[in-house]
């Protein structure tokens, strides 16, 4: 497997056995910084994410975002011959990323001990619903289960609405980014010891870490955190407000200095001397009436005018962006959005690039979305599998040669 580019992970070879969201997110994070990621897919149906909507002319946009620039090979992991191929590939790579239910890889002879037997330095990064250990390890789990089980959905929403799970792969994305971080740590240790590692990520754990204060609040104070809408319940004023032109913006006056600047921006500097609004604790107690004051001010003018004033007073605020706002924003165009190219179906599109920036590294190129098994012949040829054997395996349905 050839180096992808001169990124910090250039030369790192990754075999991605994961499907859907979390593990492919980890694969994309590694690919973003130079790793060569070979995606193993079912030779007939491919990754189920290929069926996600929305689609353009049969191409899933979500699949394209997570898998652009990877190489795809079609291998049947349920066939012993396919399992043997993957073991051979694992002997030549640095990382294997997988997202099957715990125990499945072991059934196929592809567990950590099996892979370590052919590659002492292998890093096996595993993402599953509840992790490789514990009473729930064998349960199936998708992001929705993680979002509700972690406590996130319970505190998300308004007091008079049901617990709310997000309309996107929130838990999966955070778990995938965490899995990439764990992989990088394992590679760092391997560089000094030569030993590989097994990285175990449960979908719910990174999200439970983020909402973890609710657990301390219950144990220390006997309070079960509830839903507070767009506020935090811990700082005021904070929220989302509708401007006079119907557009929305958010303000986070989450410390005393910002609250003072907000009142000054509103032409109401005297509010900071009002006992009802002088401290954060007082503002929390009188949050309802304070929100009405802020809402009335924002609603008295177009959003652009309100944001201009807030910016002049260094108040933490932002437009509530929709997709149209984002792809036209000069800041996001400068540093965040990258071009997805090389797809005859999609044409050139903008999508979010790497989640962080490293000085001296320009970033990857996202050229093309692989078809199922598009690179099978190429990758197996690099492994030394003869062309006649590849043809026989393809005839038997063990691999696909796109």
C-alpha positions as CSV (number, residue, x, y, z in Angstrom):
1,X,0.0,0.0,0.0
2,X,1.5,3.2,-1.1
3,X,1.9,6.4,0.9
4,X,-1.1,8.7,0.4
5,X,0.6,12.0,0.9
6,X,3.1,13.8,3.1
7,X,0.8,14.1,6.1
8,X,1.8,13.3,9.7
9,X,0.4,9.8,9.2
10,X,2.0,9.3,5.8
11,X,3.1,5.7,5.6
12,X,0.5,4.4,8.1
13,X,-1.6,1.7,6.5
14,X,-5.1,1.2,7.7
15,X,-7.5,-1.7,7.0
16,X,-11.1,-0.5,7.7
17,X,-13.5,-3.3,8.4
18,X,-16.1,-1.0,9.9
19,X,-19.4,0.0,8.3
20,X,-22.0,2.7,8.6
21,X,-20.8,5.7,10.7
22,X,-18.5,5.5,13.7
23,X,-15.6,3.3,12.4
24,X,-15.6,4.9,8.9
25,X,-15.4,8.3,10.8
26,X,-12.3,7.0,12.5
27,X,-11.0,5.9,9.2
28,X,-11.6,9.3,7.7
29,X,-9.9,11.0,10.6
30,X,-6.8,8.9,10.0
31,X,-7.0,9.4,6.2
32,X,-7.3,13.1,6.7
33,X,-3.8,13.2,8.1
34,X,-2.1,11.0,5.5
35,X,-2.9,7.4,6.3
36,X,-3.7,5.0,3.4
37,X,-7.1,3.6,4.3
38,X,-8.3,0.5,2.5
39,X,-12.0,-0.1,3.2
40,X,-13.2,-3.7,3.2
41,X,-16.8,-4.0,2.0
42,X,-19.2,-6.8,1.2
43,X,-18.5,-7.7,-2.4
44,X,-22.2,-7.7,-3.3
45,X,-23.9,-4.9,-1.3
46,X,-21.0,-2.9,0.1
47,X,-21.2,-0.7,3.2
48,X,-24.9,-0.2,4.1
49,X,-24.1,3.5,4.3
50,X,-24.2,3.5,0.5
51,X,-28.0,3.2,0.9
52,X,-28.3,6.2,3.1
53,X,-30.4,9.2,2.0
54,X,-30.2,11.8,0.7
55,X,-28.7,10.6,-2.6
56,X,-27.9,12.1,-5.9
57,X,-28.3,9.7,-8.9
58,X,-27.7,6.8,-6.6
59,X,-24.7,8.2,-4.7
60,X,-25.2,8.6,-1.0
61,X,-24.0,12.0,0.2
62,X,-23.3,10.7,3.7
63,X,-21.2,7.8,2.4
64,X,-19.3,10.2,0.1
65,X,-18.4,12.5,3.0
66,X,-17.0,9.7,5.2
67,X,-15.3,7.6,2.6
68,X,-13.9,10.0,-0.1
69,X,-10.3,9.2,-0.9
70,X,-10.3,5.7,0.6
71,X,-9.6,2.6,-1.4
72,X,-12.4,0.0,-1.5
73,X,-11.9,-3.8,-1.8
74,X,-14.8,-6.2,-1.9
75,X,-14.2,-9.2,0.4
76,X,-16.7,-11.6,1.9
77,X,-15.7,-11.8,5.6
78,X,-18.1,-14.6,6.2
79,X,-16.2,-16.9,3.8
80,X,-13.1,-18.6,5.2
81,X,-11.2,-17.6,2.0
82,X,-12.1,-14.0,2.6
83,X,-11.0,-14.2,6.2
84,X,-7.7,-15.6,5.1
85,X,-7.3,-12.7,2.7
86,X,-7.9,-10.2,5.5
87,X,-5.4,-12.0,7.8
88,X,-2.9,-11.7,5.1
89,X,-3.6,-8.0,4.6
90,X,-3.5,-7.5,8.4
91,X,0.0,-8.8,8.4
92,X,1.1,-5.9,6.2
93,X,-0.8,-2.9,7.8
94,X,-0.4,-0.9,11.0
95,X,-4.1,-0.5,12.0
96,X,-7.3,-2.4,11.6
97,X,-10.5,-0.5,12.4
98,X,-13.7,-2.5,13.0
99,X,-17.3,-2.0,14.2
100,X,-18.8,-5.5,14.5
101,X,-20.6,-6.8,17.6
102,X,-18.1,-8.0,20.1
103,X,-17.1,-11.6,19.5
104,X,-17.8,-11.6,15.7
105,X,-14.2,-11.0,14.7
106,X,-13.1,-13.8,17.0
107,X,-15.6,-16.1,15.3
108,X,-14.0,-15.3,12.0
109,X,-10.4,-15.8,13.3
110,X,-9.8,-12.1,13.1
111,X,-9.7,-11.1,16.8
112,X,-6.8,-9.3,18.3
113,X,-4.9,-12.4,19.3
114,X,-5.4,-13.8,15.8
115,X,-4.1,-10.6,14.2
116,X,-1.2,-10.2,16.6
117,X,-0.1,-13.7,15.7
118,X,0.6,-12.5,12.2
119,X,1.6,-8.9,13.1
120,X,3.0,-8.2,16.6
121,X,2.7,-4.5,16.1
122,X,-0.9,-4.4,14.9
123,X,-3.3,-1.8,16.4
124,X,-6.9,-3.1,16.4
125,X,-9.3,-0.3,17.0
126,X,-12.8,-1.5,17.9
127,X,-16.0,0.5,18.0
128,X,-19.1,-1.1,19.4
129,X,-22.4,-0.2,21.0
130,X,-21.3,-1.0,24.6
131,X,-17.7,-1.9,24.4
132,X,-15.8,-5.2,24.5
133,X,-16.4,-5.8,28.2
134,X,-19.2,-5.5,30.7
135,X,-22.7,-7.0,31.0
136,X,-24.0,-5.2,27.9
137,X,-21.1,-6.1,25.6
138,X,-23.1,-8.4,23.4
139,X,-26.0,-6.0,22.9
140,X,-26.4,-4.4,19.4
141,X,-26.0,-0.6,19.5
142,X,-26.4,2.3,17.1
143,X,-25.9,6.0,17.8
144,X,-29.5,6.5,18.9
145,X,-29.0,4.0,21.7
146,X,-25.8,5.8,22.8
147,X,-27.5,9.2,22.7
148,X,-30.3,8.0,25.0
149,X,-28.3,5.7,27.2
150,X,-25.6,8.2,27.9
151,X,-28.1,10.7,29.4
152,X,-27.7,13.2,26.5
153,X,-31.3,12.9,25.1
154,X,-32.8,13.2,28.6
155,X,-31.3,16.7,29.1
156,X,-31.8,17.8,25.4
157,X,-34.9,19.7,24.6
158,X,-37.4,21.8,26.5
159,X,-39.2,21.0,29.8
160,X,-42.5,20.4,28.0
161,X,-41.1,18.3,25.2
162,X,-39.9,14.7,25.1
163,X,-36.2,13.8,25.4
164,X,-34.7,14.6,22.1
165,X,-32.1,12.6,20.1
166,X,-30.2,14.6,17.4
167,X,-31.1,14.3,13.7
168,X,-27.6,13.3,12.7
169,X,-24.9,10.9,13.8
170,X,-23.8,12.7,17.0
171,X,-22.7,9.8,19.1
172,X,-21.2,8.0,16.1
173,X,-19.2,11.0,15.1
174,X,-17.8,11.6,18.6
175,X,-17.0,7.9,19.0
176,X,-15.2,7.9,15.6
177,X,-13.1,10.9,16.5
178,X,-12.3,9.3,19.9
179,X,-11.3,6.0,18.1
180,X,-9.0,7.9,15.9
181,X,-7.4,9.6,18.9
182,X,-7.0,6.2,20.6
183,X,-5.4,4.8,17.4
184,X,-2.9,7.7,17.3
185,X,-2.0,7.0,20.9
186,X,-1.5,3.4,20.2
187,X,0.7,4.2,17.2
188,X,2.8,6.5,19.4
189,X,3.4,3.7,21.9
190,X,4.1,1.3,19.1
191,X,6.8,3.7,17.8
192,X,8.8,3.3,21.1
193,X,7.9,-0.3,22.1
194,X,7.1,-2.1,18.8
195,X,4.0,-3.5,20.5
196,X,0.5,-3.1,19.1
197,X,-2.6,-2.4,21.1
198,X,-6.3,-3.1,21.2
199,X,-8.3,0.1,21.3
200,X,-11.8,-0.4,22.7
201,X,-14.4,2.4,22.2
202,X,-18.1,2.2,23.2
203,X,-20.4,4.4,21.3
204,X,-21.9,5.9,24.4
205,X,-18.8,6.6,26.4
206,X,-17.4,9.8,24.7
207,X,-20.9,11.3,24.9
208,X,-21.4,10.3,28.5
209,X,-18.1,12.1,29.2
210,X,-19.4,15.3,27.7
211,X,-22.6,15.3,29.7
212,X,-20.9,13.9,32.8
213,X,-21.7,16.9,35.1
214,X,-25.3,15.6,35.3
215,X,-23.9,12.6,37.1
216,X,-22.0,14.6,39.7
217,X,-25.0,16.9,40.1
218,X,-27.2,14.0,41.1
219,X,-24.6,12.4,43.5
220,X,-23.4,15.6,45.1
221,X,-26.7,17.6,45.2
222,X,-29.5,15.1,44.8
223,X,-30.6,17.0,41.6
224,X,-31.6,15.2,38.4
225,X,-30.8,17.6,35.6
226,X,-33.7,18.3,33.3
227,X,-34.3,20.0,30.0
228,X,-33.8,23.7,29.8
229,X,-34.2,24.4,26.0
230,X,-31.5,26.6,24.6
231,X,-30.2,27.7,28.0
232,X,-27.7,25.9,30.1
233,X,-29.4,26.4,33.5
234,X,-26.1,27.6,34.8
235,X,-25.6,31.0,33.0
236,X,-27.8,33.8,31.9
237,X,-28.5,35.4,29.5
238,X,-27.9,32.7,27.0
239,X,-30.1,31.5,24.2
240,X,-31.3,31.7,20.6
241,X,-33.2,34.8,19.5
242,X,-35.2,35.8,16.4
243,X,-34.2,39.0,14.7
244,X,-36.5,41.5,13.1
245,X,-36.0,40.0,9.7
246,X,-37.0,36.5,10.8
247,X,-33.4,35.2,11.0
248,X,-32.0,33.7,14.1
249,X,-28.9,34.3,16.2
250,X,-27.4,33.0,19.4
251,X,-25.9,34.9,22.4
252,X,-23.9,33.4,25.2
253,X,-23.3,35.9,28.0
254,X,-21.8,33.1,30.1
255,X,-19.6,35.2,32.4
256,X,-19.9,38.6,34.1
257,X,-17.8,40.5,31.7
258,X,-19.8,39.4,28.7
259,X,-23.1,40.1,30.4
260,X,-21.9,43.7,31.1
261,X,-20.8,44.1,27.5
262,X,-24.2,42.7,26.2
263,X,-26.1,45.2,28.3
264,X,-24.0,48.0,27.0
265,X,-24.4,46.8,23.4
266,X,-28.2,46.9,24.0
267,X,-28.0,50.5,25.3
268,X,-29.0,49.2,28.7
269,X,-25.8,49.4,30.6
270,X,-27.7,50.2,33.8
271,X,-29.1,46.7,34.0
272,X,-25.8,45.5,35.5
273,X,-26.6,47.6,38.6
274,X,-30.1,46.2,38.9
275,X,-30.2,43.7,41.7
276,X,-32.2,41.3,39.5
277,X,-29.4,41.2,36.9
278,X,-26.2,42.2,38.8
279,X,-24.9,38.7,39.2
280,X,-25.2,35.4,37.4
281,X,-27.1,33.9,40.3
282,X,-29.6,36.8,40.2
283,X,-29.9,36.6,36.4
284,X,-30.7,32.9,36.7
285,X,-33.4,33.6,39.2
286,X,-34.9,36.2,36.9
287,X,-34.0,34.5,33.6
288,X,-37.5,34.7,32.1
289,X,-37.8,38.4,32.3
290,X,-34.2,39.0,31.2
291,X,-34.8,36.8,28.2
292,X,-37.8,38.9,27.2
293,X,-35.5,42.0,27.4
294,X,-32.8,40.5,25.2
295,X,-35.4,39.0,22.8
296,X,-37.1,42.4,22.3
297,X,-33.7,44.1,21.5
298,X,-32.7,41.4,19.0
299,X,-36.2,41.5,17.4
300,X,-36.0,45.3,16.9
301,X,-33.5,45.0,14.0
302,X,-32.3,42.8,11.2
303,X,-29.9,40.0,12.2
304,X,-26.9,41.5,10.4
305,X,-27.3,44.8,12.3
306,X,-27.6,43.0,15.7
307,X,-24.5,40.9,15.0
308,X,-22.5,44.0,13.9
309,X,-23.3,45.7,17.2
310,X,-22.6,42.6,19.3
311,X,-19.2,42.1,17.5
312,X,-18.3,45.7,18.2
313,X,-18.9,45.1,21.9
314,X,-17.1,41.8,21.8
315,X,-20.2,39.8,22.9
316,X,-20.0,36.1,22.2
317,X,-22.7,35.7,19.4
318,X,-23.3,34.0,16.1
319,X,-25.8,33.7,13.4
320,X,-27.8,30.4,13.5
321,X,-26.5,29.2,10.2
322,X,-28.2,27.0,7.7
323,X,-26.3,25.2,4.9
324,X,-26.7,28.2,2.6
325,X,-25.0,30.5,5.2
326,X,-22.1,28.1,5.8
327,X,-21.1,27.5,2.2
328,X,-21.0,31.2,1.5
329,X,-19.2,32.2,4.7
330,X,-15.7,33.7,4.1
331,X,-14.2,32.3,7.3
332,X,-15.5,28.7,6.7
333,X,-14.3,28.9,3.0
334,X,-10.9,30.0,4.2
335,X,-10.1,27.2,6.7
336,X,-12.9,24.7,7.1
337,X,-14.6,23.7,3.9
338,X,-12.7,21.5,1.3
339,X,-13.6,20.3,-2.2
340,X,-14.9,16.9,-2.9
341,X,-13.7,16.2,-6.4
342,X,-13.4,13.4,-8.8
343,X,-17.0,12.1,-8.6
344,X,-18.8,12.1,-12.0
345,X,-22.1,11.7,-10.1
346,X,-21.7,14.4,-7.5
347,X,-19.4,16.9,-9.3
348,X,-17.3,19.3,-7.1
349,X,-18.9,19.9,-3.7
350,X,-17.8,21.6,-0.5
351,X,-17.7,19.6,2.7
352,X,-16.1,19.9,6.1
353,X,-12.4,19.1,6.1
354,X,-10.1,17.8,8.9
355,X,-11.3,18.6,12.4
356,X,-8.0,20.2,13.4
357,X,-5.1,21.9,11.7
358,X,-1.3,21.2,12.0
359,X,1.2,23.8,11.0
360,X,3.2,22.7,7.9
361,X,0.5,20.2,6.7
362,X,-1.7,21.5,4.0
363,X,-4.3,18.8,4.4
364,X,-5.6,16.0,2.2
365,X,-7.2,15.9,-1.2
366,X,-10.6,14.3,-1.4
367,X,-10.5,13.0,-5.0
368,X,-13.2,10.5,-5.8
369,X,-15.7,8.3,-3.9
370,X,-14.7,4.6,-4.3
371,X,-17.1,2.1,-5.9
372,X,-17.5,-1.2,-4.2
373,X,-14.3,-3.2,-4.8
374,X,-12.9,-0.6,-7.1
375,X,-9.4,-1.2,-5.7
376,X,-9.6,-5.0,-5.0
377,X,-7.2,-5.9,-7.8
378,X,-4.8,-3.1,-6.9
379,X,-4.6,-3.9,-3.2
380,X,-4.5,-7.7,-3.6
381,X,-1.9,-7.3,-6.3
382,X,0.2,-5.3,-3.8
383,X,-0.2,-8.2,-1.4
384,X,1.2,-10.6,-4.1
385,X,-2.1,-12.5,-4.8
386,X,-1.7,-13.8,-8.4
387,X,-4.1,-12.6,-11.0
388,X,-5.4,-16.1,-11.6
389,X,-6.2,-16.6,-7.9
390,X,-8.0,-13.2,-7.9
391,X,-10.1,-14.2,-10.8
392,X,-11.0,-17.5,-9.2
393,X,-12.0,-15.8,-5.9
394,X,-14.1,-13.3,-7.9
395,X,-15.8,-16.2,-9.8
396,X,-16.7,-17.8,-6.4
397,X,-18.1,-14.5,-5.1
398,X,-15.5,-14.2,-2.3
399,X,-14.2,-10.9,-3.7
400,X,-15.5,-8.3,-6.2
401,X,-13.3,-6.9,-8.9
402,X,-15.0,-3.6,-9.9
